Amino acid sequence: MLQVRVSTFSAKQLVFSNIDNEFIQLAHPRLWMQRICKRVGLPILSPHALRHTFATLLFSKDVNIKFVSILLGHSSAAFTIDVYADVY
């Protein structure tokens, strides 16, 4: 039986990891996204596109810019505004 060592409750859990919560090759999430998009007939998206969509949805719900900045791991709210000025 496969023993899973992933805990979604751990702050140290990586978003994209192997079964031992270790780093994977950087290209893997992009390749997974390409495969998924092809299977379901969507335009090819990148994992970064999901991040951008996440931020855009937060802005559309009037979530505080500082909170969005923290969630995205940006160094400052000013940086977040610069990156998402077209949306914000």
Secondary structure as GFF3:
##gff-version 3
##sequence-region A 1 88
A	DSSP	alpha_helix	27	40	.	.	.	ID=ss1
A	DSSP	alpha_helix	47	60	.	.	.	ID=ss2
A	DSSP	alpha_helix	65	72	.	.	.	ID=ss3
A	DSSP	alpha_helix	77	83	.	.	.	ID=ss4
###
